[in-house]
Amino acid sequence: MSSNKPVAGAPLPAMKIAKLGGGEIALGGPRENWTFLVVYRGKHCPKCKSYLNKLETKKSAWEEAGFDLAVVSADPEEKAAADVAEFGWTFDLGYGLSEDQMKDLGVYISDPLSAAETDRRFAEPGHFIVRPDGNLQLVDISNGPASRPDLDVLLDGIIFTIENNRPPRGTAV
């Protein structure tokens, strides 16, 4: 387990992740919009598929609120492509997240329970709201698939945060 957990108010580590369809998802550093970064377990996870299907239905609401969406996993390109073909996801989907990148994000890392699950280590769920200045507004990481933020509650809360210029919380040491 990594003890390098992300800190609210600190910069999101800079990294580049291959993007399905070509190019890359560049994370970290200043940008025009807010970013909602979702780290998911991969093709083997039915809870991930259900959650990402919900995200797809909420995509326009997130974009209207000024967010870029980035969804990433350790899956190889073929598995990511198979999920997009099956579910029709239209958000940016990154694949091939490395263990070093998982550690940089502070997400929990799991070994597969069997070859039927997957053939590589994978990241457990992580959700990151990143301010346009590149700093983390909200960090939500889980060590298992069952715990994920409600997308409506999260968006509503972040819209309130933006409209009221609220700082990152949980920064007291």
Backbone as a printed PyTorch tensor [residue, N CA C, xyz], in Angstrom:
tensor([[[  0.8450,  -1.1860,   0.0000],
         [  0.0000,   0.0000,   0.0000],
         [  0.8840,   1.2410,   0.0000]],

        [[  0.5010,   2.2120,  -0.7640],
         [  1.2410,   3.4580,  -0.8290],
         [  0.8270,   4.3660,   0.3190]],

        [[  1.7940,   5.0330,   0.9200],
         [  1.4650,   6.0180,   1.9450],
         [  1.5070,   7.4140,   1.3510]],

        [[  1.6990,   7.5120,   0.0460],
         [  1.7800,   8.7820,  -0.6530],
         [  0.3900,   9.2220,  -1.0950]],

        [[ -0.4750,   9.5250,  -0.1320],
         [ -1.8410,   9.9170,  -0.4640],
         [ -1.8810,  11.3900,  -0.8600]],

        [[ -2.7320,  11.7290,  -1.8270],
         [ -2.8290,  13.1180,  -2.2800],
         [ -3.3770,  14.0260,  -1.1850]],

        [[ -2.9870,  15.2770,  -1.2380],
         [ -3.3750,  16.2650,  -0.2370],
         [ -4.2500,  17.3250,  -0.9020]],

        [[ -5.4230,  17.5490,  -0.3210],
         [ -6.3000,  18.6060,  -0.8370],
         [ -5.5610,  19.9380,  -0.7970]],

        [[ -5.6910,  20.6930,  -1.8730],
         [ -5.0120,  21.9770,  -1.9890],
         [ -3.6520,  21.8870,  -2.6570]],

        [[ -3.0900,  20.6850,  -2.7390],
         [ -1.7900,  20.4780,  -3.3860],
         [ -2.0010,  20.2120,  -4.8800]],

        [[ -0.9610,  20.3720,  -5.6720],
         [ -1.0930,  20.1000,  -7.1080],
         [ -1.3380,  18.6230,  -7.3990]],

        [[ -2.1680,  18.3590,  -8.4020],
         [ -2.2890,  17.0100,  -8.9400],
         [ -0.9750,  16.7000,  -9.6360]],

        [[ -0.3820,  15.5290,  -9.3710],
         [  0.8810,  15.2090, -10.0420],
         [  0.7250,  15.2310, -11.5700]],

        [[  1.7190,  15.7600, -12.2380],
         [  1.7080,  15.7940, -13.6980],
         [  1.9590,  14.3910, -14.2360]],

        [[  1.1430,  13.9900, -15.1970],
         [  1.3240,  12.6950, -15.8530],
         [  0.5860,  12.6870, -17.1760]],

        [[  0.9850,  11.8000, -18.0450],
         [  0.3340,  11.6130, -19.3380],
         [ -0.0840,  10.1630, -19.4450]],

        [[ -1.3210,   9.9670, -19.8800],
         [ -1.8900,   8.6280, -19.9970],
         [ -2.4210,   8.4800, -21.4190]],

        [[ -2.1180,   7.3500, -22.0390],
         [ -2.5940,   7.0960, -23.4030],
         [ -4.1270,   7.1830, -23.4340]],

        [[ -4.6560,   7.8340, -24.4790],
         [ -6.1000,   8.0250, -24.6130],
         [ -6.6300,   7.1480, -25.7400]],

        [[ -7.7170,   6.4650, -25.4440],
         [ -8.3560,   5.6380, -26.4560],
         [ -8.7360,   6.5160, -27.6420]],

        [[ -8.4230,   6.0760, -28.8360],
         [ -8.6980,   6.8620, -30.0260],
         [ -7.5110,   7.7000, -30.4680]],

        [[ -6.4430,   7.6980, -29.6700],
         [ -5.2350,   8.4340, -30.0360],
         [ -4.9570,   9.5940, -29.1140]],

        [[ -3.7180,   9.9720, -29.0690],
         [ -3.3040,  11.0840, -28.2200],
         [ -3.1370,  10.6380, -26.7820]],

        [[ -3.2270,  11.6060, -25.9020],
         [ -3.0370,  11.3090, -24.4930],
         [ -3.8720,  12.2350, -23.6310]],

        [[ -4.0980,  11.8020, -22.4190],
         [ -4.7340,  12.6300, -21.4040],
         [ -3.5990,  13.1940, -20.5680]],

        [[ -3.4570,  14.4980, -20.5840],
         [ -2.4220,  15.1590, -19.7930],
         [ -3.0580,  15.6850, -18.5110]],

        [[ -2.5140,  15.2620, -17.3960],
         [ -3.0170,  15.6870, -16.0940],
         [ -1.9630,  16.5080, -15.3810]],

        [[ -2.4240,  17.3740, -14.5000],
         [ -1.5260,  18.2180, -13.7260],
         [ -1.2710,  19.5320, -14.4410]],

        [[ -1.0500,  20.5480, -13.6660],
         [ -0.7700,  21.8770, -14.2120],
         [ -2.0310,  22.6580, -14.5090]],

        [[ -1.8790,  23.9590, -14.7290],
         [ -3.0360,  24.8200, -15.0020],
         [ -3.7210,  24.4800, -16.3180]],

        [[ -5.0230,  24.7170, -16.3490],
         [ -5.8170,  24.5210, -17.5660],
         [ -7.0220,  25.4460, -17.5150]],

        [[ -7.7310,  25.5000, -18.5850],
         [ -8.8630,  26.4220, -18.6860],
         [-10.0290,  26.0170, -17.7860]],

        [[-10.3380,  24.7310, -17.7330],
         [-11.5070,  24.2470, -17.0100],
         [-11.1320,  23.4810, -15.7440]],

        [[-12.1400,  23.2370, -14.9300],
         [-12.0190,  22.2800, -13.8420],
         [-11.9230,  20.8920, -14.4730]],

        [[-11.3930,  19.9180, -13.7200],
         [-11.2920,  18.5470, -14.1990],
         [-11.9110,  17.6010, -13.1740]],

        [[-12.6960,  16.6540, -13.6660],
         [-13.1620,  15.5420, -12.8430],
         [-12.4480,  14.3170, -13.3600]],

        [[-11.5130,  13.8130, -12.5560],
         [-10.7240,  12.6360, -12.8910],
         [-11.2840,  11.4380, -12.1390]],

        [[-11.6270,  10.4030, -12.8810],
         [-12.1230,   9.1590, -12.2950],
         [-11.1240,   8.0490, -12.6160]],

        [[-10.6270,   7.3990, -11.5810],
         [ -9.7900,   6.2150, -11.7420],
         [-10.6960,   5.0210, -11.4590]],

        [[-10.7800,   4.1050, -12.4270],
         [-11.6310,   2.9340, -12.2340],
         [-10.8070,   1.6520, -12.3120]],

        [[-11.3930,   0.5660, -11.8280],
         [-10.6740,  -0.6990, -11.6740],
         [-10.3770,  -1.3670, -13.0090]],

        [[-11.2770,  -1.2860, -13.9690],
         [-11.0530,  -1.8850, -15.2740],
         [-12.2300,  -2.7070, -15.7540]],

        [[-12.0460,  -3.3080, -16.9120],
         [-13.0990,  -4.0650, -17.5890],
         [-13.6880,  -5.1680, -16.7260]],

        [[-12.8980,  -5.7480, -15.8580],
         [-13.3550,  -6.8620, -15.0300],
         [-14.3750,  -6.4630, -13.9630]],

        [[-14.5980,  -5.1710, -13.7610],
         [-15.4000,  -4.7030, -12.6260],
         [-16.8100,  -4.2700, -13.0480]],

        [[-17.8360,  -5.0490, -12.7030],
         [-19.2030,  -4.6560, -13.0770],
         [-19.6680,  -3.3790, -12.3830]],

        [[-19.2030,  -3.1230, -11.1660],
         [-19.5840,  -1.8780, -10.4730],
         [-19.0090,  -0.6620, -11.2000]],

        [[-17.8140,  -0.8080, -11.7620],
         [-17.2110,   0.2760, -12.5370],
         [-18.0630,   0.5820, -13.7650]],

        [[-18.4820,  -0.4510, -14.4620],
         [-19.2850,  -0.2550, -15.6720],
         [-20.5880,   0.4540, -15.3480]],

        [[-21.2430,   0.0450, -14.2780],
         [-22.4830,   0.6860, -13.8550],
         [-22.2440,   2.1590, -13.5280]],

        [[-21.1680,   2.4360, -12.7900],
         [-20.8360,   3.8130, -12.4020],
         [-20.5040,   4.6570, -13.6330]],

        [[-19.7170,   4.1120, -14.5350],
         [-19.3400,   4.8670, -15.7280],
         [-20.5280,   5.0480, -16.6710]],

        [[-21.4480,   4.0970, -16.7000],
         [-22.6860,   4.2940, -17.4740],
         [-23.4830,   5.4630, -16.9100]],

        [[-23.5280,   5.5880, -15.5830],
         [-24.2020,   6.7350, -14.9580],
         [-23.4650,   8.0300, -15.2990]],

        [[-22.1350,   7.9810, -15.2520],
         [-21.3560,   9.1720, -15.6040],
         [-21.6550,   9.6040, -17.0390]],

        [[-21.7840,   8.6550, -17.9330],
         [-22.1060,   8.9870, -19.3310],
         [-23.4320,   9.7540, -19.4080]],

        [[-24.4280,   9.3600, -18.6180],
         [-25.7260,  10.0530, -18.6530],
         [-25.6440,  11.4370, -18.0230]],

        [[-24.6410,  11.6750, -17.1920],
         [-24.4620,  12.9710, -16.5110],
         [-23.3950,  13.8310, -17.1860]],

        [[-22.8020,  13.3250, -18.2330],
         [-21.6600,  14.0020, -18.8680],
         [-21.9790,  15.4470, -19.2470]],

        [[-23.1150,  15.6780, -19.8710],
         [-23.4350,  17.0440, -20.3110],
         [-23.6020,  17.9880, -19.1170]],

        [[-24.1530,  17.5090, -18.0090],
         [-24.3000,  18.3540, -16.8230],
         [-22.9290,  18.7520, -16.2710]],

        [[-21.9940,  17.8130, -16.2510],
         [-20.6420,  18.1220, -15.7960],
         [-19.9780,  19.1270, -16.7370]],

        [[-20.1270,  18.9160, -18.0300],
         [-19.5190,  19.8380, -18.9940],
         [-20.1490,  21.2230, -18.9110]],

        [[-21.4590,  21.2910, -18.7460],
         [-22.1340,  22.5900, -18.6020],
         [-21.6600,  23.3280, -17.3560]],

        [[-21.2420,  22.5940, -16.3400],
         [-20.7300,  23.1940, -15.1120],
         [-19.2580,  23.6080, -15.2480]],

        [[-18.6610,  23.3630, -16.4260],
         [-17.2870,  23.8060, -16.6720],
         [-16.2190,  22.7620, -16.4070]],

        [[-16.5840,  21.4910, -16.5090],
         [-15.6410,  20.4150, -16.2340],
         [-15.2130,  19.6800, -17.4880]],

        [[-13.9430,  19.2990, -17.5060],
         [-13.4400,  18.3040, -18.4310],
         [-13.4700,  16.9850, -17.6690]],

        [[-13.8810,  15.9150, -18.3360],
         [-13.9100,  14.5910, -17.7210],
         [-12.7390,  13.7690, -18.2300]],

        [[-12.1130,  13.0560, -17.3210],
         [-11.0410,  12.1310, -17.6810],
         [-11.2430,  10.8670, -16.8520]],

        [[-11.3210,   9.7410, -17.5230],
         [-11.5520,   8.4470, -16.8700],
         [-10.3960,   7.5380, -17.2730]],

        [[ -9.7290,   6.9420, -16.2820],
         [ -8.5130,   6.1680, -16.5740],
         [ -8.4800,   4.8610, -15.7880]],

        [[ -7.7860,   3.8640, -16.3740],
         [ -7.5550,   2.5860, -15.7000],
         [ -6.2320,   1.9980, -16.1670]],

        [[ -5.8550,   0.9020, -15.5290],
         [ -4.6410,   0.1830, -15.9200],
         [ -4.8870,  -0.7850, -17.0710]],

        [[ -6.1360,  -0.9060, -17.5000],
         [ -6.4450,  -1.8300, -18.5920],
         [ -5.6010,  -1.5410, -19.8280]],

        [[ -5.2950,  -2.5830, -20.6060],
         [ -4.6550,  -2.3510, -21.8950],
         [ -5.6720,  -1.7620, -22.8750]],

        [[ -5.1840,  -1.2620, -23.9880],
         [ -6.0270,  -0.6060, -24.9810],
         [ -7.1870,  -1.5010, -25.4320]],

        [[ -6.9250,  -2.7880, -25.6480],
         [ -7.9780,  -3.6900, -26.1590],
         [ -9.1630,  -3.7710, -25.2070]],

        [[ -8.9040,  -3.8460, -23.9030],
         [-10.0020,  -3.9320, -22.9320],
         [-10.7690,  -2.6170, -22.8650]],

        [[-10.0600,  -1.4970, -22.8790],
         [-10.7330,  -0.1920, -22.8580],
         [-11.6010,  -0.0370, -24.1060]],

        [[-11.0670,  -0.4280, -25.2500],
         [-11.8160,  -0.3280, -26.5110],
         [-13.0560,  -1.2170, -26.4850]],

        [[-12.9370,  -2.3990, -25.8990],
         [-14.0850,  -3.3090, -25.8210],
         [-15.2030,  -2.7010, -24.9770]],

        [[-14.8500,  -2.0580, -23.8670],
         [-15.8770,  -1.4160, -23.0360],
         [-16.5440,  -0.2620, -23.7650]],

        [[-15.7740,   0.5500, -24.4630],
         [-16.3630,   1.6730, -25.2120],
         [-17.2760,   1.1420, -26.3120]],

        [[-16.8510,   0.0790, -26.9870],
         [-17.6910,  -0.5190, -28.0360],
         [-18.9980,  -1.0470, -27.4510]],

        [[-18.9180,  -1.6420, -26.2740],
         [-20.1210,  -2.2100, -25.6550],
         [-21.0410,  -1.1500, -25.0710]],

        [[-20.4770,  -0.1250, -24.4210],
         [-21.2920,   0.8250, -23.6690],
         [-21.4500,   2.1930, -24.3290]],

        [[-20.6320,   2.5060, -25.3290],
         [-20.7790,   3.7700, -26.0350],
         [-20.3360,   4.9930, -25.2530]],

        [[-19.4040,   4.8280, -24.3120],
         [-18.9260,   5.9660, -23.5330],
         [-18.2780,   6.9950, -24.4560]],

        [[-18.5350,   8.2750, -24.2000],
         [-18.0030,   9.3440, -25.0440],
         [-17.0230,  10.2610, -24.3010]],

        [[-16.8000,  10.0150, -23.0210],
         [-15.8180,  10.8190, -22.2850],
         [-14.4140,  10.3270, -22.6470]],

        [[-13.4090,  11.1530, -22.3600],
         [-12.0280,  10.7530, -22.6170],
         [-11.6820,   9.5710, -21.7280]],

        [[-11.2170,   8.4910, -22.3410],
         [-10.9010,   7.2680, -21.6190],
         [ -9.4170,   6.9540, -21.7860]],

        [[ -8.7090,   6.9510, -20.6710],
         [ -7.2900,   6.6350, -20.6790],
         [ -7.0510,   5.1960, -20.2700]],

        [[ -6.0090,   4.6140, -20.8190],
         [ -5.6830,   3.2250, -20.5290],
         [ -4.1910,   3.1000, -20.2390]],

        [[ -3.8260,   1.9670, -19.6430],
         [ -2.4100,   1.7010, -19.3850],
         [ -1.8350,   2.4650, -18.2080]],

        [[ -2.6770,   2.8720, -17.2650],
         [ -2.1860,   3.5510, -16.0670],
         [ -1.1370,   2.6620, -15.3990]],

        [[  0.0460,   3.1940, -15.1950],
         [  1.1440,   2.3900, -14.6320],
         [  1.0540,   2.3620, -13.1040]],

        [[  1.7530,   1.4050, -12.5140],
         [  1.7890,   1.3500, -11.0480],
         [  2.4080,   2.6120, -10.4680]],

        [[  3.4240,   3.1610, -11.1170],
         [  4.0150,   4.4070, -10.6260],
         [  2.9930,   5.5420, -10.6660]],

        [[  2.1880,   5.6000, -11.7330],
         [  1.1510,   6.6300, -11.8110],
         [  0.0840,   6.3970, -10.7380]],

        [[ -0.2800,   5.1340, -10.4980],
         [ -1.2300,   4.8370,  -9.4230],
         [ -0.6860,   5.3360,  -8.0890]],

        [[  0.5820,   5.0780,  -7.8450],
         [  1.2110,   5.5330,  -6.5980],
         [  1.2390,   7.0560,  -6.5270]],

        [[  1.5420,   7.7090,  -7.6450],
         [  1.5530,   9.1750,  -7.6630],
         [  0.1730,   9.7440,  -7.3370]],

        [[ -0.8840,   9.0560,  -7.7800],
         [ -2.2480,   9.4920,  -7.4770],
         [ -2.6860,   9.0840,  -6.0760]],

        [[ -1.9500,   8.1840,  -5.4540],
         [ -2.2780,   7.7560,  -4.1060],
         [ -3.4250,   6.7750,  -4.0160]],

        [[ -3.8200,   6.1820,  -5.1500],
         [ -4.9210,   5.2150,  -5.1120],
         [ -4.4080,   3.8770,  -4.5830]],

        [[ -5.3320,   3.1040,  -4.0510],
         [ -4.9920,   1.7640,  -3.6100],
         [ -4.7600,   0.8830,  -4.8310]],

        [[ -3.8500,  -0.0590,  -4.6940],
         [ -3.5050,  -0.9680,  -5.7850],
         [ -3.8030,  -2.3920,  -5.3260]],

        [[ -4.4570,  -3.1710,  -6.2000],
         [ -4.8110,  -4.5490,  -5.8610],
         [ -4.1960,  -5.5300,  -6.8370]],

        [[ -3.9060,  -6.7090,  -6.3180],
         [ -3.5310,  -7.8410,  -7.1520],
         [ -4.8090,  -8.5490,  -7.5750]],

        [[ -4.8510,  -9.1090,  -8.7720],
         [ -6.0450,  -9.8670,  -9.1710],
         [ -6.2330, -11.0830,  -8.2780]],

        [[ -7.4970, -11.4370,  -8.0500],
         [ -7.8110, -12.6230,  -7.2560],
         [ -7.5890, -13.8980,  -8.0560]],

        [[ -7.6930, -13.7750,  -9.3800],
         [ -7.4670, -14.9150, -10.2690],
         [ -7.2110, -14.3840, -11.6740]],

        [[ -6.7610, -15.2560, -12.5520],
         [ -6.5480, -14.8640, -13.9470],
         [ -7.8660, -14.5370, -14.6270]],

        [[ -8.9620, -15.0690, -14.1080],
         [-10.2800, -14.7660, -14.6750],
         [-10.6740, -13.3150, -14.4060]],

        [[-10.1610, -12.7420, -13.3080],
         [-10.4750, -11.3390, -12.9920],
         [ -9.7250, -10.4210, -13.9540]],

        [[ -8.4180, -10.4900, -13.9380],
         [ -7.5700,  -9.7230, -14.8550],
         [ -6.1550, -10.2750, -14.7600]],

        [[ -5.2890,  -9.7920, -15.6270],
         [ -3.9330, -10.3390, -15.6880],
         [ -2.8670,  -9.3880, -15.1570]],

        [[ -3.2840,  -8.3530, -14.4280],
         [ -2.3250,  -7.3610, -13.9460],
         [ -2.8430,  -6.6850, -12.6820]],

        [[ -1.9550,  -6.0230, -11.9730],
         [ -2.3770,  -5.1970, -10.8480],
         [ -3.2440,  -4.0650, -11.3960]],

        [[ -4.1500,  -3.5930, -10.5560],
         [ -5.0500,  -2.5290, -10.9980],
         [ -5.3120,  -1.5550,  -9.8670]],

        [[ -5.7780,  -0.3870, -10.2290],
         [ -6.1150,   0.6640,  -9.2640],
         [ -7.5260,   0.4570,  -8.7460]],

        [[ -7.7040,   0.7010,  -7.4700],
         [ -9.0400,   0.7730,  -6.8960],
         [ -9.5860,   2.1800,  -7.1830]],

        [[-10.8930,   2.3970,  -6.9830],
         [-11.5010,   3.6720,  -7.3980],
         [-10.8970,   4.9080,  -6.7330]],

        [[-10.7610,   5.9350,  -7.5360],
         [-10.3390,   7.2470,  -7.0650],
         [-11.0760,   8.3240,  -7.8360]],

        [[-11.4460,   9.3930,  -7.1370],
         [-12.1690,  10.5160,  -7.7500],
         [-11.4750,  11.7990,  -7.3090]],

        [[-11.1260,  12.6130,  -8.2670],
         [-10.3610,  13.8170,  -7.9990],
         [-11.0230,  14.9950,  -8.7100]],

        [[-11.3140,  16.0370,  -7.9610],
         [-11.7800,  17.2950,  -8.5460],
         [-10.5770,  18.2320,  -8.5300]],

        [[-10.2080,  18.7060,  -9.7150],
         [ -9.0020,  19.5230,  -9.8600],
         [ -9.3960,  20.9170, -10.3270]],

        [[ -8.9250,  21.9020,  -9.6090],
         [ -9.1900,  23.3100,  -9.9370],
         [ -8.4390,  23.6930, -11.2220]],

        [[ -8.8690,  24.7470, -11.8830],
         [ -8.1460,  25.1820, -13.0870],
         [ -6.6620,  25.5020, -12.8330]],

        [[ -6.3050,  25.8520, -11.5930],
         [ -4.8940,  26.1240, -11.2930],
         [ -4.0650,  24.8510, -11.1330]],

        [[ -4.7150,  23.6710, -11.2570],
         [ -4.0190,  22.3980, -11.1630],
         [ -3.9890,  21.7950,  -9.7740]],

        [[ -4.5660,  22.4960,  -8.7900],
         [ -4.5730,  21.9950,  -7.4190],
         [ -5.8350,  21.1880,  -7.1320]],

        [[ -5.6910,  20.2310,  -6.2390],
         [ -6.7920,  19.3440,  -5.8820],
         [ -7.8070,  20.0580,  -4.9850]],

        [[ -9.0430,  20.0530,  -5.4120],
         [-10.1270,  20.5880,  -4.6000],
         [-10.7180,  19.4850,  -3.7180]],

        [[-10.8460,  18.2920,  -4.2950],
         [-11.4670,  17.1800,  -3.5820],
         [-10.7680,  15.8860,  -3.9600]],

        [[-10.5510,  15.0500,  -2.9610],
         [ -9.9130,  13.7580,  -3.1510],
         [-10.8100,  12.7070,  -2.5150]],

        [[-11.1810,  11.6970,  -3.2800],
         [-11.9960,  10.5980,  -2.7690],
         [-11.4080,   9.3000,  -3.2940]],

        [[-10.7750,   8.5320,  -2.4100],
         [-10.1950,   7.2580,  -2.8200],
         [-10.7950,   6.1430,  -1.9720]],

        [[-10.8980,   4.9710,  -2.5670],
         [-11.4650,   3.8130,  -1.8910],
         [-10.5550,   2.6130,  -2.0920]],

        [[-10.5950,   1.6980,  -1.1380],
         [ -9.7990,   0.4870,  -1.2860],
         [-10.6180,  -0.6600,  -1.8720]],

        [[-11.8390,  -0.3850,  -2.3340],
         [-12.6640,  -1.4240,  -2.9310],
         [-13.7320,  -0.8470,  -3.8300]],

        [[-14.3870,  -1.6900,  -4.6090],
         [-15.3100,  -1.2240,  -5.6370],
         [-16.6520,  -0.7050,  -5.1400]],

        [[-17.0240,  -0.9720,  -3.9100],
         [-18.3760,  -0.6500,  -3.4570],
         [-18.5580,   0.8100,  -3.0270]],

        [[-17.4950,   1.5370,  -2.8060],
         [-17.5960,   2.9020,  -2.3020],
         [-17.2480,   3.9120,  -3.3880]],

        [[-18.2850,   4.6700,  -3.8010],
         [-18.0980,   5.6920,  -4.8390],
         [-19.0350,   6.8520,  -4.5600]],

        [[-18.6010,   8.0820,  -4.8580],
         [-19.4890,   9.2130,  -4.5940],
         [-20.6720,   9.2420,  -5.5590]],

        [[-21.8200,   9.6590,  -5.0460],
         [-23.0070,   9.8490,  -5.8720],
         [-22.7310,  11.0170,  -6.8190]],

        [[-22.9020,  10.7930,  -8.0980],
         [-22.5350,  11.8080,  -9.1000],
         [-23.3810,  13.0730,  -9.0070]],

        [[-24.6650,  12.9490,  -8.6740],
         [-25.5220,  14.1320,  -8.5370],
         [-25.1360,  14.9520,  -7.3100]],

        [[-24.9360,  14.2780,  -6.1860],
         [-24.5520,  14.9600,  -4.9470],
         [-23.1970,  15.6360,  -5.1260]],

        [[-22.2660,  14.9330,  -5.7410],
         [-20.9320,  15.4740,  -5.9630],
         [-20.9850,  16.7200,  -6.8410]],

        [[-21.6880,  16.6400,  -7.9670],
         [-21.7660,  17.8010,  -8.8620],
         [-22.4350,  18.9790,  -8.1700]],

        [[-23.5250,  18.7300,  -7.4690],
         [-24.2210,  19.7990,  -6.7540],
         [-23.2850,  20.4710,  -5.7420]],

        [[-22.5460,  19.6690,  -5.0030],
         [-21.6220,  20.2190,  -4.0130],
         [-20.4820,  20.9980,  -4.6420]],

        [[-19.9750,  20.5200,  -5.7520],
         [-18.8680,  21.2200,  -6.4060],
         [-19.3490,  22.5070,  -7.0760]],

        [[-20.5540,  22.5080,  -7.6230],
         [-21.1090,  23.7540,  -8.1710],
         [-21.2200,  24.7910,  -7.0470]],

        [[-21.7060,  24.3770,  -5.8800],
         [-21.7750,  25.2810,  -4.7220],
         [-20.3780,  25.7950,  -4.3680]],

        [[-19.4070,  24.8980,  -4.3580],
         [-18.0220,  25.2670,  -4.0440],
         [-17.5010,  26.3120,  -5.0210]],

        [[-17.7500,  26.1040,  -6.3040],
         [-17.2760,  27.0420,  -7.3270],
         [-17.9780,  28.3820,  -7.1850]],

        [[-19.3150,  28.3550,  -7.0880],
         [-20.0880,  29.5990,  -7.0100],
         [-19.7370,  30.4250,  -5.7790]],

        [[-19.3180,  29.7690,  -4.7060],
         [-18.9990,  30.4600,  -3.4580],
         [-17.5040,  30.5460,  -3.1880]],

        [[-16.7140,  30.1990,  -4.2110],
         [-15.2600,  30.2960,  -4.1270],
         [-14.7170,  29.6690,  -2.8390]],

        [[-15.1760,  28.4550,  -2.5570],
         [-14.7460,  27.7490,  -1.3470],
         [-13.3680,  27.1390,  -1.5550]],

        [[-12.5360,  27.1830,  -0.5300],
         [-11.2050,  26.5700,  -0.6380],
         [-11.3020,  25.0530,  -0.4640]],

        [[-10.2290,  24.3540,  -0.7800],
         [-10.1950,  22.9170,  -0.4630],
         [-10.3560,  22.7210,   1.0430]],

        [[-11.0730,  21.6730,   1.4250],
         [-11.3020,  21.3850,   2.8390],
         [-10.4050,  20.2260,   3.2680]],

        [[-10.2780,  20.0430,   4.5850],
         [ -9.4870,  18.9390,   5.1070],
         [ -7.9900,  19.1990,   5.0510]],

        [[ -7.6240,  20.4660,   5.0770],
         [ -6.1940,  20.8130,   4.9450],
         [ -5.5190,  21.0920,   6.2730]],

        [[ -6.2710,  21.0680,   7.3810],
         [ -5.6560,  21.3160,   8.6950],
         [ -4.7380,  20.1550,   9.0510]],

        [[ -3.5830,  20.4790,   9.5710],
         [ -2.6030,  19.4510,   9.9170],
         [ -2.5800,  19.2710,  11.4310]]])
